[in-house]
Amino acid sequence: MNYRTFGRTGWQVSEIGYGMWGLAGWTGSDKAEVLRALQRSVELGCNFFDTAWGYAEGVSEQILGQLLKDNADKKLYAATKIPPKNRVWPSRADFSIDDVFPPDYIVEYTERSMKNLGVEQIDLMQFHVWEDAWAERDEWKEVIEQLTKAGKVAAWGVSVNRWEPDNCLNTLRTGLIDGVQVIYNIFDQNPEDNLFPLCRELNIGVIARVPFDEGTLTGTFTKETTFPADDWRSTYFVPENLNSSVDHADALKPLVPQGMTMPELALRFILANSDVATTIPGMRQIRNVEANCAASDGNALPASLLEELKGHRWDRTPTEWSQ
């Protein structure tokens, strides 16, 4: 496993982190298998774990807390998120921060997460949704400074809404944000335009989420793929989205080098960008942990292939199903 510096925090985080959303809202999760997969990731050098209270109302945080306890001799970085008070993901431009992240609520959920994780200080506390219009409000700034001063949070971050990488730029310029989590993958390359250069300038750590485009970049979907009604993907991969996603994935398949899988190509594309500190694939099985961690071996994709992959950029805008 290779490590990168997480912005101005100075943390040395594993290039391949661990996204823990898969414990809730997705079918096929087996808790015992997930626990074994988490431990295997630690053995392979993974030290950055991203969870949220919103993943099964604290259950995912509690599982991470158990992992931290089981590996008390190692430094594992725990990143979590405050859910929006109105429980709407993503937020919308007409939302007021008073209804989404009022000050007392920020304190309440910071303390809930501390309890779930079993820690006295959260490494990275993130806002699970965000609107850049909120950058001008002082209330959230004052409360996060208080929580930092009290030693309850080491660093703060924002998780940017899907396909809105620029919806945080003024917030980053406040100087109070240490990390930004954004969708970045072979299809979603638009963070390179404005967000990444600003993060470079301000020395802000970048977490690349959704490396496989919610599964599209595994290359396993077809236009007949369906999901159970209780799986959130059943409402995300509506026919319009599924058909386009499969078409884009199929167009990419000829570029996958011999002996490499599409998921490996997807991860290596992200790791080729030095602006990214870590990427957080969701991993529920040991074989996926081993395959994904193996991508952090320092072997870069050829420049010619990276140039071809640039041509597979797919600019999308939020819709009623983009969640």
Backbone bond lengths (Angstrom), bond angles and torsions (degrees), N, CA, C in turn:
res aa  C-N    CA-C-N  psi(-1)  N-CA   C-N-CA  omega(-1)  CA-C   N-CA-C  phi
1 M - - - 1.460 - - 1.526 109.54 -
2 N 1.318 115.52 134.79 1.454 120.70 174.35 1.528 109.24 -100.01
3 Y 1.325 115.61 157.69 1.460 121.35 -175.45 1.524 110.16 -126.65
4 R 1.328 114.85 151.42 1.450 121.14 178.91 1.524 108.96 -132.55
5 T 1.336 115.80 156.10 1.460 120.57 179.72 1.522 109.97 -80.22
6 F 1.330 115.90 128.37 1.462 120.86 -178.68 1.529 109.34 -87.47
7 G 1.324 114.60 80.87 1.458 120.72 177.11 1.508 113.46 53.71
8 R 1.318 115.34 -144.67 1.467 120.54 -174.53 1.516 113.51 -76.43
9 T 1.348 117.26 -6.49 1.465 118.60 176.56 1.520 111.27 -66.98
10 G 1.329 115.53 -28.08 1.460 120.31 -177.60 1.517 113.50 81.45
11 W 1.341 118.00 -2.74 1.462 120.57 179.78 1.519 110.29 -61.60
12 Q 1.310 115.54 141.15 1.458 121.19 172.75 1.531 107.21 -98.48
13 V 1.323 115.88 103.31 1.464 120.61 -174.70 1.522 110.62 -108.35
14 S 1.314 115.64 149.24 1.459 120.60 179.45 1.527 110.85 -66.48
15 E 1.328 116.14 138.11 1.464 120.36 178.79 1.525 111.56 -56.80
16 I 1.317 115.39 -38.96 1.464 120.87 175.08 1.521 107.53 -99.73
17 G 1.328 114.89 110.23 1.453 120.23 175.47 1.521 108.68 -96.13
18 Y 1.313 115.70 -166.97 1.470 120.16 -174.94 1.514 109.50 -130.69
19 G 1.323 116.82 113.93 1.455 121.66 176.39 1.521 110.12 -87.09
20 M 1.327 116.98 125.03 1.466 120.74 -171.32 1.528 114.40 -106.54
21 W 1.339 116.48 21.45 1.453 119.41 177.12 1.528 111.33 -68.26
22 G 1.311 117.51 -29.41 1.459 122.14 -173.85 1.514 115.66 -58.72
23 L 1.339 117.17 -6.30 1.456 119.76 178.81 1.522 111.96 -81.97
24 A 1.324 116.92 -7.57 1.467 119.67 -177.46 1.525 109.79 -151.11
25 G 1.324 115.56 139.07 1.447 120.28 176.27 1.516 114.52 85.68
26 W 1.330 116.47 -2.33 1.451 121.67 178.57 1.530 107.74 -124.97
27 T 1.302 116.73 141.30 1.455 119.12 176.55 1.520 109.77 -81.78
28 G 1.314 115.96 157.78 1.454 120.94 175.06 1.505 114.94 91.26
29 S 1.329 117.62 10.87 1.462 120.03 179.21 1.527 110.52 -87.21
30 D 1.316 115.93 128.06 1.456 122.00 175.37 1.520 106.65 -117.51
31 K 1.347 116.70 118.33 1.457 120.61 -172.09 1.522 113.08 -59.51
32 A 1.324 117.48 -43.21 1.470 120.21 -179.11 1.524 110.63 -62.65
33 E 1.330 115.69 -41.84 1.466 120.01 179.08 1.527 110.51 -65.67
34 V 1.323 116.36 -39.46 1.462 120.18 178.39 1.524 110.94 -61.70
35 L 1.317 117.08 -42.81 1.467 120.57 179.04 1.519 111.72 -61.91
36 R 1.317 115.89 -40.63 1.480 119.29 177.47 1.522 110.39 -66.94
37 A 1.329 116.20 -38.89 1.465 120.16 179.60 1.527 110.77 -65.31
38 L 1.328 116.49 -41.09 1.460 120.33 177.87 1.535 111.13 -60.73
39 Q 1.323 116.31 -46.00 1.461 120.08 -179.44 1.524 110.74 -64.58
40 R 1.317 116.40 -38.58 1.467 119.67 178.54 1.530 110.61 -63.28
41 S 1.331 116.71 -36.19 1.464 119.31 179.29 1.530 110.63 -64.19
42 V 1.332 116.54 -38.62 1.465 120.08 177.66 1.530 109.84 -62.87
43 E 1.322 115.76 -43.06 1.467 120.24 178.78 1.524 111.45 -59.72
44 L 1.329 115.81 -31.44 1.469 120.68 -178.21 1.526 112.61 -89.56
45 G 1.330 117.00 3.37 1.459 120.31 173.85 1.512 116.00 102.80
46 C 1.320 118.34 1.15 1.466 120.64 177.58 1.527 108.52 -68.85
47 N 1.336 116.29 131.03 1.470 118.45 -179.87 1.528 113.07 -133.60
48 F 1.343 117.18 9.64 1.464 120.59 -179.44 1.521 109.10 -123.67
49 F 1.321 115.91 120.37 1.466 121.49 -174.88 1.526 109.62 -125.17
50 D 1.315 115.31 125.29 1.459 121.22 -176.63 1.521 110.87 -111.73
51 T 1.326 115.82 118.68 1.456 121.15 -179.95 1.522 108.51 -130.59
52 A 1.328 117.00 -166.10 1.462 122.43 178.74 1.516 108.51 -167.79
53 W 1.333 115.93 150.29 1.462 118.37 174.60 1.533 109.12 -60.88
54 G 1.315 116.45 -33.14 1.457 120.99 -177.34 1.517 114.99 -67.68
55 Y 1.314 118.23 -10.25 1.459 121.19 176.56 1.527 108.05 -85.11
56 A 1.321 114.74 90.44 1.469 122.66 179.81 1.527 112.39 66.87
57 E 1.342 115.58 35.77 1.462 121.58 174.26 1.530 112.81 51.65
58 G 1.306 114.66 52.13 1.455 120.73 174.59 1.514 115.96 95.67
59 V 1.335 117.50 -11.74 1.475 119.79 -177.91 1.524 110.94 -63.14
60 S 1.333 116.93 -43.64 1.465 120.14 179.61 1.525 110.66 -61.95
61 E 1.334 116.66 -39.37 1.471 119.79 176.75 1.523 110.75 -62.27
62 Q 1.324 117.03 -41.09 1.461 120.40 -179.50 1.524 111.60 -64.58
63 I 1.325 116.58 -38.09 1.466 120.31 177.17 1.531 110.16 -64.79
64 L 1.326 116.30 -41.37 1.461 119.03 176.69 1.533 109.68 -64.60
65 G 1.327 116.81 -37.56 1.458 120.00 177.10 1.516 111.94 -58.80
66 Q 1.321 116.48 -39.13 1.463 120.26 177.61 1.519 110.86 -65.97
67 L 1.334 116.55 -39.20 1.461 120.54 177.95 1.527 110.69 -63.53
68 L 1.323 116.21 -42.44 1.465 119.90 178.29 1.530 110.77 -61.33
69 K 1.326 116.28 -41.99 1.461 121.25 179.66 1.523 111.18 -65.20
70 D 1.333 115.79 -40.87 1.467 120.37 -178.89 1.526 112.34 -69.93
71 N 1.323 116.35 -18.25 1.468 120.59 -177.68 1.524 110.48 -125.59
72 A 1.312 114.57 43.91 1.462 120.75 -176.04 1.532 112.77 -62.01
73 D 1.320 116.73 -17.86 1.459 120.47 -179.79 1.526 112.46 -85.11
74 K 1.341 116.81 -2.87 1.467 120.61 -178.93 1.519 109.70 -118.95
75 K 1.326 116.97 152.01 1.456 120.06 174.66 1.523 108.68 -89.25
76 L 1.323 115.56 106.94 1.454 121.92 175.55 1.526 107.23 -112.18
77 Y 1.311 116.33 132.18 1.456 120.90 -178.49 1.528 110.05 -90.85
78 A 1.339 114.66 125.93 1.461 120.70 -179.86 1.522 109.57 -105.88
79 A 1.326 115.21 118.87 1.462 121.60 175.65 1.522 107.71 -113.12
80 T 1.323 116.59 130.70 1.456 119.21 177.22 1.523 109.02 -136.10
81 K 1.351 116.26 -174.69 1.468 119.61 -173.82 1.523 110.99 -143.32
82 I 1.327 114.27 145.50 1.455 121.67 174.03 1.523 107.67 -85.12
83 P 1.321 119.03 125.25 1.467 119.94 179.46 1.524 110.76 -73.60
84 P 1.322 118.17 151.46 1.466 119.17 174.95 1.527 110.17 -64.23
85 K 1.320 117.05 137.11 1.458 120.58 -177.14 1.524 111.82 -61.40
86 N 1.331 116.65 -31.68 1.468 119.47 179.29 1.524 112.65 -84.15
87 R 1.344 115.75 -0.45 1.465 122.58 176.03 1.533 112.70 58.03
88 V 1.316 116.14 37.10 1.463 120.88 177.62 1.522 108.70 -115.39
89 W 1.332 115.32 119.02 1.473 122.58 175.35 1.528 108.33 -116.81
90 P 1.319 120.12 131.62 1.470 126.77 -13.70 1.523 109.96 -76.05
91 S 1.325 116.10 175.62 1.459 119.17 175.59 1.527 108.75 -75.35
92 R 1.308 115.58 171.97 1.464 120.25 178.12 1.520 109.16 -127.24
93 A 1.318 115.32 157.60 1.462 120.49 -174.13 1.521 113.08 -59.17
94 D 1.334 117.59 -26.60 1.464 119.71 -177.90 1.530 112.75 -87.39
95 F 1.330 117.72 0.87 1.458 120.65 179.24 1.529 110.29 -76.64
96 S 1.340 115.08 142.55 1.456 121.10 174.67 1.524 109.26 -95.70
97 I 1.327 116.25 140.78 1.464 119.40 178.18 1.528 110.90 -62.89
98 D 1.336 117.24 -21.92 1.463 120.77 177.75 1.524 111.29 -63.01
99 D 1.320 116.52 -28.84 1.462 121.46 -179.59 1.525 112.60 -93.87
100 V 1.329 116.92 -13.44 1.463 121.08 -174.30 1.524 112.10 -109.26
101 F 1.338 117.49 -47.75 1.465 120.91 -179.12 1.527 111.41 -138.20
102 P 1.335 118.79 64.99 1.466 119.09 174.21 1.530 109.78 -66.41
103 P 1.332 118.20 154.32 1.468 121.54 -173.27 1.527 115.00 -55.00
104 D 1.330 118.02 -47.44 1.467 119.08 -177.04 1.520 111.57 -65.42
105 Y 1.314 115.24 -29.52 1.470 120.72 178.85 1.529 110.42 -70.69
106 I 1.320 117.02 -39.58 1.476 121.07 176.56 1.522 109.98 -58.68
107 V 1.323 116.64 -43.92 1.465 121.31 178.32 1.527 110.48 -63.92
108 E 1.337 116.23 -46.41 1.466 120.83 -177.33 1.519 111.65 -58.10
109 Y 1.330 117.01 -46.37 1.462 118.79 -175.80 1.521 112.83 -79.75
110 T 1.313 117.13 -23.43 1.464 118.93 171.42 1.526 108.88 -63.64
111 E 1.324 116.19 -44.43 1.469 119.95 -178.84 1.532 111.41 -70.67
112 R 1.332 117.98 -34.27 1.467 120.29 174.97 1.523 110.57 -62.12
113 S 1.327 115.57 -43.97 1.465 119.65 -178.69 1.516 111.42 -67.19
114 M 1.317 116.87 -38.14 1.465 120.11 176.55 1.527 110.58 -58.82
115 K 1.323 115.78 -43.25 1.457 120.49 179.89 1.522 111.12 -65.49
116 N 1.343 116.83 -45.21 1.468 120.29 179.86 1.519 111.83 -62.19
117 L 1.324 116.05 -39.63 1.466 120.77 -178.33 1.524 112.45 -80.45
118 G 1.326 116.16 -17.45 1.454 119.76 -178.36 1.522 113.15 69.75
119 V 1.335 115.70 36.46 1.464 120.05 -177.55 1.523 110.47 -124.29
120 E 1.320 115.33 158.47 1.461 120.74 175.54 1.516 111.00 -92.25
121 Q 1.338 116.12 -15.32 1.462 120.73 177.10 1.524 109.15 -146.66
122 I 1.329 116.15 131.03 1.465 121.54 175.86 1.524 107.88 -85.68
123 D 1.311 116.75 131.04 1.469 119.41 -178.68 1.525 110.93 -64.40
124 L 1.326 116.66 -54.91 1.464 120.38 -178.56 1.521 109.43 -133.91
125 M 1.324 116.51 113.49 1.459 121.65 175.55 1.526 107.92 -103.80
126 Q 1.336 115.23 125.33 1.455 120.74 -175.79 1.532 111.01 -116.73
127 F 1.316 116.08 151.50 1.450 121.46 169.80 1.526 107.08 -84.07
128 H 1.337 116.66 124.46 1.469 120.93 -169.77 1.525 113.25 -71.86
129 V 1.328 117.25 -19.37 1.468 122.34 171.57 1.528 106.04 -137.57
130 W 1.322 115.66 167.45 1.466 116.56 178.75 1.523 111.74 -160.15
131 E 1.330 114.46 152.82 1.463 123.58 171.18 1.520 106.88 -133.03
132 D 1.326 116.24 129.77 1.460 119.33 -175.32 1.524 111.96 -67.39
133 A 1.341 116.67 -20.47 1.469 119.84 177.56 1.524 110.74 -61.34
134 W 1.327 116.88 -23.14 1.460 120.76 -179.35 1.530 112.71 -75.57
135 A 1.320 116.76 -8.69 1.473 120.24 -177.30 1.525 111.69 -59.12
136 E 1.332 116.98 -27.74 1.460 120.51 -175.35 1.520 113.17 -81.42
137 R 1.318 117.58 -14.06 1.464 120.18 -177.51 1.534 111.15 -78.92
138 D 1.306 116.67 138.63 1.458 120.92 -176.49 1.525 113.60 -88.28
139 E 1.355 116.94 -23.21 1.457 119.31 -172.07 1.529 112.87 -59.34
140 W 1.342 117.11 -47.09 1.459 119.86 -178.67 1.525 110.90 -67.30
141 K 1.328 116.09 -34.29 1.469 119.71 179.92 1.531 110.44 -64.45
142 E 1.341 114.55 -44.56 1.465 118.97 -177.70 1.525 111.84 -64.81
143 V 1.347 116.02 -40.62 1.464 118.28 -176.09 1.528 111.62 -72.49
144 I 1.336 117.89 -35.51 1.470 117.01 179.65 1.538 110.43 -72.76
145 E 1.323 116.56 -30.98 1.460 118.40 175.05 1.528 110.38 -66.21
146 Q 1.331 117.07 -37.93 1.465 121.01 177.56 1.528 111.12 -64.13
147 L 1.338 116.52 -43.51 1.465 120.57 -179.38 1.525 111.35 -66.96
148 T 1.323 115.83 -35.19 1.464 119.69 176.88 1.530 110.22 -67.52
149 K 1.325 115.54 -45.91 1.463 120.60 -179.80 1.526 111.28 -61.59
150 A 1.349 115.69 -33.86 1.466 120.63 179.40 1.525 112.10 -76.51
151 G 1.330 116.92 -6.15 1.461 121.11 177.95 1.517 114.67 81.96
152 K 1.336 117.04 11.63 1.466 119.57 -177.95 1.521 113.00 -83.68
153 V 1.326 117.14 -23.75 1.469 122.15 179.01 1.519 108.68 -135.70
154 A 1.341 115.82 133.57 1.468 119.95 179.43 1.522 111.47 -86.07
155 A 1.342 116.92 -38.88 1.465 121.13 -176.55 1.522 109.37 -148.34
156 W 1.340 115.34 155.43 1.463 121.19 -176.46 1.527 110.73 -120.47
157 G 1.333 114.45 148.77 1.461 119.18 179.85 1.515 112.27 -145.35
158 V 1.312 115.15 166.84 1.463 121.41 172.91 1.519 108.55 -122.80
159 S 1.320 115.34 140.76 1.456 121.81 173.22 1.522 106.25 -102.28
160 V 1.322 116.27 114.75 1.459 121.33 -170.58 1.533 110.54 -81.75
161 N 1.319 115.44 139.83 1.465 121.13 179.06 1.534 111.19 -55.25
162 R 1.314 115.42 150.29 1.470 121.90 179.23 1.537 111.45 -53.99
163 W 1.323 114.59 130.13 1.468 123.35 174.93 1.524 113.19 62.15
164 E 1.353 116.77 23.64 1.464 120.51 177.01 1.534 110.03 -130.47
165 P 1.328 118.48 56.48 1.464 119.32 -174.08 1.521 114.92 -63.72
166 D 1.320 117.51 -20.40 1.462 119.51 -179.45 1.523 112.20 -88.84
167 N 1.336 117.38 -1.35 1.470 121.31 -175.30 1.529 111.78 -84.36
168 C 1.335 114.82 42.47 1.480 119.97 178.75 1.520 111.16 -160.84
169 L 1.313 118.28 1.18 1.466 121.03 -170.85 1.529 112.63 -61.63
170 N 1.327 117.55 -45.24 1.467 119.53 178.63 1.522 111.20 -67.79
171 T 1.340 116.22 -31.97 1.466 120.68 177.31 1.525 110.35 -63.75
172 L 1.325 116.86 -41.72 1.461 120.01 178.67 1.520 110.97 -64.00
173 R 1.335 116.02 -32.83 1.464 119.86 -178.31 1.526 112.67 -71.70
174 T 1.331 118.43 -8.85 1.473 120.40 176.65 1.513 111.53 -68.36
175 G 1.321 116.85 -20.55 1.456 120.98 -179.14 1.512 114.04 83.72
176 L 1.348 116.77 3.86 1.461 120.70 -177.32 1.519 113.35 -99.65
177 I 1.318 116.57 -6.52 1.463 121.28 -175.38 1.521 109.93 -106.24
178 D 1.335 115.82 128.43 1.466 121.52 -176.82 1.520 113.27 -102.18
179 G 1.347 116.17 -20.61 1.459 119.63 -177.15 1.510 111.15 -145.89
180 V 1.318 116.14 148.78 1.461 120.80 176.29 1.522 108.60 -130.83
181 Q 1.321 115.16 133.19 1.462 120.90 178.55 1.523 108.32 -109.11
182 V 1.334 115.81 125.56 1.455 119.87 -172.80 1.524 110.03 -143.98
183 I 1.318 115.92 149.22 1.465 119.45 174.16 1.523 108.45 -70.91
184 Y 1.327 115.22 123.15 1.468 121.60 178.57 1.510 108.31 -147.38
185 N 1.312 116.10 121.49 1.462 121.85 178.48 1.522 109.36 -159.71
186 I 1.306 117.76 -172.81 1.467 121.06 -176.81 1.522 111.46 -56.55
187 F 1.329 117.24 -37.78 1.461 120.49 178.92 1.532 111.77 -80.32
188 D 1.325 116.03 -46.24 1.473 121.23 -175.79 1.524 110.51 -92.83
189 Q 1.323 115.66 83.28 1.456 121.51 -177.45 1.530 113.09 -100.60
190 N 1.347 117.03 -1.66 1.463 118.13 -173.15 1.535 115.59 -66.77
191 P 1.353 121.18 -16.78 1.471 117.47 172.64 1.533 113.09 -60.24
192 E 1.323 116.51 -19.95 1.463 120.16 179.35 1.534 111.67 -66.37
193 D 1.338 117.13 -23.56 1.464 120.17 -172.85 1.524 112.35 -68.85
194 N 1.325 117.12 -55.68 1.465 121.41 -173.89 1.521 114.29 -126.06
195 L 1.340 116.44 -36.80 1.463 119.57 -174.86 1.521 112.21 -68.47
196 F 1.316 117.63 -51.58 1.461 119.95 -176.45 1.531 112.53 -62.09
197 P 1.349 118.90 -43.26 1.472 117.52 177.50 1.524 113.12 -59.81
198 L 1.351 116.80 -37.15 1.459 119.35 178.75 1.524 110.95 -69.27
199 C 1.330 116.93 -39.85 1.469 120.19 177.54 1.524 110.59 -62.73
200 R 1.306 115.78 -36.28 1.474 120.37 177.58 1.523 109.85 -64.91
201 E 1.336 115.44 -43.95 1.469 121.09 -178.99 1.522 111.78 -64.66
202 L 1.330 116.19 -40.81 1.466 120.90 -175.50 1.527 112.98 -93.58
203 N 1.327 117.06 -2.21 1.467 123.03 -179.01 1.524 111.30 59.34
204 I 1.337 115.24 53.24 1.459 123.30 179.39 1.528 108.92 -104.78
205 G 1.324 116.77 133.55 1.458 121.17 179.93 1.522 111.54 -70.99
206 V 1.321 116.73 137.52 1.465 122.16 -179.09 1.527 110.39 -110.52
207 I 1.331 115.49 126.40 1.459 122.70 173.82 1.523 106.95 -106.77
208 A 1.320 117.35 117.12 1.464 121.59 178.38 1.523 108.68 -90.64
209 R 1.326 115.82 112.84 1.456 119.20 179.64 1.526 110.22 -103.18
210 V 1.323 115.37 168.32 1.474 123.68 179.59 1.534 110.98 55.37
211 P 1.337 118.30 51.00 1.465 120.49 -177.84 1.517 113.59 -62.71
212 F 1.334 116.97 -24.80 1.465 120.69 -178.39 1.527 112.46 -104.79
213 D 1.338 116.54 16.33 1.468 121.14 178.29 1.527 111.19 52.74
214 E 1.328 115.24 50.23 1.475 123.31 -179.74 1.526 113.15 58.54
215 G 1.325 116.45 22.50 1.466 120.93 176.88 1.510 113.94 114.21
216 T 1.319 117.36 -19.29 1.465 119.88 -179.22 1.522 111.43 -57.94
217 L 1.342 115.73 -41.15 1.462 119.97 -175.94 1.528 113.44 -81.74
218 T 1.320 117.36 11.20 1.465 118.91 167.02 1.525 109.95 -84.61
219 G 1.335 115.63 -16.12 1.464 120.08 179.27 1.513 114.34 75.52
220 T 1.333 117.08 13.99 1.467 120.56 -175.02 1.528 113.39 -102.50
221 F 1.334 117.74 -8.64 1.461 119.50 -178.48 1.531 111.03 -80.79
222 T 1.306 115.61 149.09 1.464 122.41 170.05 1.522 107.24 -126.53
223 K 1.297 116.36 173.24 1.467 119.54 179.86 1.524 111.76 -72.46
224 E 1.325 116.24 -5.23 1.471 120.97 176.65 1.530 111.90 -102.76
225 T 1.328 117.30 -0.24 1.464 120.89 -179.38 1.537 110.22 -62.30
226 T 1.322 115.36 134.88 1.462 120.47 176.58 1.522 109.79 -130.08
227 F 1.325 116.22 162.28 1.459 121.99 179.76 1.521 108.88 -130.56
228 P 1.323 118.05 148.00 1.467 120.74 177.62 1.532 111.00 -58.42
229 A 1.311 116.59 154.10 1.457 121.63 -176.41 1.525 112.90 -59.88
230 D 1.355 117.20 -29.79 1.458 119.51 -178.66 1.528 113.16 -88.91
231 D 1.315 117.39 6.45 1.464 123.39 176.07 1.524 107.05 -97.27
232 W 1.327 117.33 125.68 1.464 120.25 -174.42 1.534 112.09 -58.79
233 R 1.329 116.48 -24.90 1.469 119.02 -179.42 1.522 112.54 -66.46
234 S 1.347 117.16 -17.41 1.455 119.59 178.33 1.526 111.16 -66.60
235 T 1.329 117.04 -25.81 1.460 120.31 178.09 1.532 112.03 -99.89
236 Y 1.324 116.63 -13.07 1.467 120.54 177.34 1.519 111.11 -88.17
237 F 1.335 115.72 -46.72 1.459 119.03 179.95 1.528 110.37 -87.73
238 V 1.333 114.55 62.33 1.458 120.09 171.71 1.531 106.99 -66.46
239 P 1.332 118.75 161.04 1.471 119.41 -175.53 1.525 114.39 -49.47
240 E 1.313 117.01 -42.31 1.467 120.21 179.89 1.523 111.39 -56.82
241 N 1.343 116.00 -44.19 1.458 120.53 -177.75 1.524 111.62 -77.00
242 L 1.334 116.95 -44.52 1.465 120.62 -178.50 1.520 111.13 -60.05
243 N 1.313 117.28 -46.96 1.463 120.17 -177.55 1.526 111.41 -62.24
244 S 1.324 117.01 -45.19 1.464 120.32 178.94 1.527 111.26 -65.80
245 S 1.340 116.01 -39.55 1.467 120.27 -178.93 1.523 111.12 -63.56
246 V 1.323 116.39 -44.23 1.466 120.59 179.26 1.524 110.00 -64.25
247 D 1.318 117.47 -41.34 1.464 120.57 178.68 1.530 110.69 -60.36
248 H 1.318 116.71 -44.45 1.470 119.74 -179.34 1.530 111.02 -67.42
249 A 1.324 117.35 -38.55 1.464 120.46 178.71 1.526 110.85 -67.07
250 D 1.312 116.24 -42.27 1.467 119.95 179.30 1.529 111.49 -62.77
251 A 1.326 116.45 -35.84 1.461 120.03 178.71 1.522 111.52 -67.99
252 L 1.319 116.01 -24.60 1.462 121.16 -178.72 1.526 112.83 -83.58
253 K 1.320 117.29 -26.21 1.462 121.29 -171.92 1.530 114.59 -55.13
254 P 1.329 120.61 -37.73 1.470 119.37 179.27 1.525 114.44 -63.12
255 L 1.340 116.77 -17.26 1.467 119.94 -178.60 1.523 113.15 -88.19
256 V 1.320 117.17 -10.68 1.468 119.59 -178.49 1.528 109.00 -68.51
257 P 1.339 118.34 118.50 1.461 120.66 -177.67 1.532 112.18 -61.16
258 Q 1.309 115.45 152.45 1.452 120.11 177.79 1.529 109.68 -60.71
259 G 1.326 115.97 134.37 1.449 120.96 -179.75 1.521 114.04 85.36
260 M 1.316 116.90 3.11 1.461 121.69 179.75 1.524 109.10 -121.03
261 T 1.323 116.94 144.95 1.457 120.82 175.87 1.525 109.53 -91.88
262 M 1.333 116.72 163.85 1.453 119.22 176.84 1.533 112.19 -64.59
263 P 1.355 119.47 -40.63 1.462 118.16 176.02 1.534 112.89 -59.35
264 E 1.322 116.71 -39.15 1.465 119.34 177.92 1.518 110.43 -64.14
265 L 1.328 116.84 -42.12 1.463 120.37 177.16 1.524 110.03 -60.08
266 A 1.335 116.19 -42.27 1.461 120.34 -179.33 1.528 111.44 -60.97
267 L 1.323 116.83 -43.68 1.460 120.08 179.62 1.528 111.32 -68.53
268 R 1.321 116.86 -41.68 1.468 119.46 -178.35 1.531 111.58 -67.02
269 F 1.323 116.80 -30.46 1.469 119.30 174.68 1.527 109.93 -61.73
270 I 1.328 116.74 -45.68 1.464 120.75 -179.47 1.524 110.88 -65.01
271 L 1.331 116.66 -44.43 1.464 120.38 -178.19 1.523 112.63 -67.17
272 A 1.328 116.60 -16.89 1.458 119.69 178.02 1.530 111.57 -71.41
273 N 1.332 116.37 -14.24 1.464 120.66 -178.54 1.532 109.61 -97.47
274 S 1.295 116.28 113.84 1.465 120.74 -176.15 1.529 112.91 -70.89
275 D 1.330 117.37 -10.93 1.466 119.88 176.83 1.522 111.43 -73.44
276 V 1.318 117.68 -18.89 1.460 122.46 -178.98 1.527 109.54 -87.57
277 A 1.344 115.70 128.63 1.463 119.07 176.25 1.518 111.32 -84.95
278 T 1.335 116.49 -41.61 1.465 120.86 -179.08 1.514 109.66 -155.51
279 T 1.320 116.56 152.71 1.456 121.53 172.72 1.522 107.96 -120.63
280 I 1.329 116.10 148.22 1.469 119.03 -167.61 1.534 112.00 -124.41
281 P 1.321 118.01 72.51 1.463 118.75 174.83 1.516 111.42 -62.19
282 G 1.323 115.67 146.62 1.462 119.82 172.63 1.515 108.44 -78.96
283 M 1.313 117.30 133.34 1.466 120.65 -175.57 1.517 109.07 -138.27
284 R 1.319 116.22 120.26 1.460 119.75 -178.02 1.525 112.54 -115.52
285 Q 1.329 117.08 -9.48 1.459 120.87 -178.65 1.523 109.95 -128.41
286 I 1.332 115.49 147.45 1.457 120.59 -176.95 1.528 111.48 -58.13
287 R 1.309 116.44 -39.81 1.477 118.31 -178.39 1.528 111.45 -62.46
288 N 1.334 117.10 -33.49 1.461 119.79 177.76 1.523 110.91 -72.19
289 V 1.332 116.37 -37.93 1.462 120.64 176.34 1.528 109.67 -59.47
290 E 1.303 116.09 -47.82 1.465 119.91 -177.13 1.528 111.50 -65.49
291 A 1.327 116.29 -40.89 1.464 119.61 -179.74 1.526 110.99 -67.26
292 N 1.318 116.92 -43.56 1.465 119.79 -177.42 1.522 111.98 -70.26
293 C 1.317 117.21 -42.79 1.468 119.54 179.28 1.529 111.47 -63.71
294 A 1.312 116.18 -29.65 1.470 120.05 -179.93 1.524 112.44 -65.26
295 A 1.332 116.94 -18.56 1.466 119.59 179.51 1.525 111.86 -70.68
296 S 1.340 116.57 -17.06 1.461 120.54 178.91 1.527 109.61 -92.10
297 D 1.324 115.06 69.71 1.466 119.65 -178.36 1.526 112.03 -120.67
298 G 1.344 115.68 6.47 1.459 119.23 178.34 1.514 115.24 81.45
299 N 1.323 116.93 -2.82 1.467 119.56 179.91 1.525 109.85 -86.33
300 A 1.306 116.05 110.47 1.461 121.33 -175.42 1.529 111.54 -81.81
301 L 1.312 115.14 151.69 1.459 120.18 173.22 1.528 108.61 -69.99
302 P 1.316 117.60 147.98 1.471 120.32 177.22 1.523 111.31 -59.31
303 A 1.300 116.68 144.22 1.465 121.24 -179.06 1.521 111.33 -58.42
304 S 1.319 116.31 -35.66 1.469 119.37 -179.31 1.521 111.07 -65.59
305 L 1.335 116.75 -37.88 1.460 120.20 178.50 1.522 110.34 -69.60
306 L 1.315 117.48 -42.01 1.461 120.52 177.76 1.527 110.71 -58.68
307 E 1.300 116.18 -38.56 1.459 120.40 179.17 1.527 110.71 -65.33
308 E 1.331 116.22 -39.75 1.466 119.46 176.99 1.525 111.32 -65.50
309 L 1.328 116.23 -38.66 1.460 120.14 -179.62 1.520 111.49 -65.67
310 K 1.335 117.29 -28.50 1.462 120.27 176.66 1.533 110.37 -57.76
311 G 1.313 115.15 -31.56 1.461 119.80 -178.45 1.514 113.76 -72.78
312 H 1.339 116.76 -7.04 1.467 120.40 179.55 1.531 111.75 -100.06
313 R 1.325 115.45 13.80 1.468 120.16 173.17 1.522 109.41 -57.86
314 W 1.316 115.31 136.18 1.462 121.74 -176.51 1.531 107.69 -131.71
315 D 1.318 116.24 97.40 1.453 120.30 -178.27 1.526 110.78 -79.57
316 R 1.328 115.43 123.93 1.454 121.62 -178.83 1.518 110.28 -126.32
317 T 1.307 116.26 156.28 1.455 121.34 176.63 1.519 108.81 -121.56
318 P 1.334 117.26 151.19 1.469 120.53 -178.20 1.517 112.89 -56.38
319 T 1.325 115.91 141.93 1.459 122.41 177.06 1.519 107.94 -131.60
320 E 1.309 116.90 -177.00 1.469 120.13 -179.29 1.516 112.13 -67.70
321 W 1.357 117.93 -18.76 1.466 119.55 -179.22 1.533 112.84 -106.20
322 S 1.327 118.34 2.78 1.464 118.55 -172.07 1.527 114.17 -83.79
323 Q 1.309 118.86 -2.80 1.476 124.45 166.40 1.519 115.27 38.23
